[in-house]
Amino acid sequence: MVNFTILQVVLLTLLAFIKHVDYYGIPMIFVNYAVFWGLITGVVMGDWQTGLVIGGTIQLMQLGVAGFGGSSIPDYGTMAIIATAYGVTLGSDTGLAIGLPVGMLGIQLDVIVKILNGFVVEKSQKFCDEGKFKQMNAILWVCPVLFGLCAALPVFVSVTLGQSAVNW
């Protein structure tokens, strides 16, 4: 079992949250490349070279995959964060083996969050129709939070509960 420091757990979870909110945000501030998130995670973990190698490997997996028309694809950025975090401590092969299922879980969570956001937008539309514009704007902040949690929760669970939680 890998013991991550509390600071690493917080930074990795925050990194995943920011990554996912930025991916769905306008404008995108960071790039949506696994190699970038692998590098940043490598810096957090203290081994940027392994972060580049693992991020580059996942970037190769991502080539040619695109989510058209709102379809969901694996969360390669989150996969890079988890794979790098574990890859620095347990080795690149083990990191990739642990990161892959977490990235695939991103497909399911993305679908759930998009469904939930539909309800949020519907409620926002009702507030707009009633002229309650402050409530309309306030409830719309739920959408980015849900998207951020979509990536942050799997990362948090993975780094706190370990490989057995990922296998489950």
N, C-alpha and C positions, 0 to 999 in steps of 0.2 A: 504494500500500500504506500502510495506516495503522499508525503505530508507537505502540502503547500503552506506557505506562511499566510497569515491573515491578510497582509498587504497584497500578496499575489492573488489571493482569492478575490479580493475587492477590485483590484485593477483588471483582472481577467473578465470578471462579470461586467464591470463598467465598460470595458473595451467592447465586449459583445453587444451590450445595450446601444452604445454609440454607433457601432458598425451598422446595426440593423435599422436604427432610426435614420441614419444618414442615407442608407440605401433607398429608403422610401421617401426621403425628403427632397425638397426643391429649394435651393440647388444642392447638389451633392458636393460636400466639402472634401471628403476623402474619396479615394479611388476604391472601386469595388473589385479589387484583385486579391486573390488568396495570398499571393506572394507578399503583398503589402501588409496584410494582417498577420501573416506568419512572421515577418520581420519585426513588427511592433511587439508581438507576443514574445519573440525571442529576446528583445530588449528587456521586456518586463521580467523574463525568466533568467536573464543574465547570459544568454548565448545567442547572439544575433545571427551567427553563421548557420546554426542548426535551424533557426527560424526561416532563413532564406531558402535552405535546402527543402524543408518540409513545405513551406509556402509555395515554392516553385513546383514541387511534385503535385500538389493539389491544384495549382494553376493549370498544369497539363491535363488533369482530369476534367477541368472546367471548360477547356477549349471546345468550341462548337456547341455548347449547351446554352440555350437561351430560353427564357420564359416569355413566350409570345401570348398576347391577349389575356394577360392576367393568370396564366398557368403557373403552377408552382414547380420550382426546381430545387435540388438539394442546396442547402445553405453552405456553400463552399467557404465563406469567410469564417463562420463559426467552426466549421470542420478544421480550418487552418489554426484557429486559436486553440482548440482542444488538442489537436495532433501535435502542435508545437509545444504546448505546456507539458504534455506527457512525453513527447519526443526528447526534450532536453533532459528529463530525469530518467526515463526508461529506455531510450534509444528510438531512433527514427521509425523503425518497423513497427514497434509496439505503439508508438504515438499515432501512426497512421491507422493502425487497426482499431484503436480506441476512438479516434476522431471521425472515422467514416460513418459509424452508426449514428453519431450525434448529428452530423450533417444531413443524413437521411431522415432523421426525426424532424429536421427543419421543414421538410415537405408537409408533414402532417400538421405541425403547429402553424405553418403559414396559412393553410386552408382554414383552420379553426379561427385564426385571428382575422382573416378576411371576412368570414361569416359574421363574427362579432362586430367588426367595424361597420358592416351593413346595418346592424341594429342601431349603432351609435349615430350613423349618418341619418337614419330615418328619424330618430329622436331629435336630432339637430334640425331637420327639416320642419318638424312639428313646431319647435320653438320659433323658427323663422316665420312660419305661417301665422303664429300668434303674436308676432312682433317682439318676442323676448330675445333680443339680440345678444345680451350679455350671457344668458344661459346657453344660447346657441354656440357662441364662441368658447365658452367654458367647457362644454361637453365634447367639443371637437378635439380637445387636448388629450382625451382618452385614447384616441387612435394611435398617435405616436408612442404612447406609453405601452399599449398592447403590442405594437410591433417590436419595441425594444425588449419587452419581457419575453417575446417569442424566441429571442436568441440568448438573453441573459439567464433565463431559468435553466436551460439545458447546460450551459457552461457552469453555473453555480452548483447544480446537482452533480455534475461530472467531477469537478475539482474538490468538492467537499465530501461526497460519498464514495468517490473512487470508481475504479474499473468495474466492480461488481454491480454498481448502479447502472452503468452503461450497458453491461451485458444483459441485465434484466430488461 
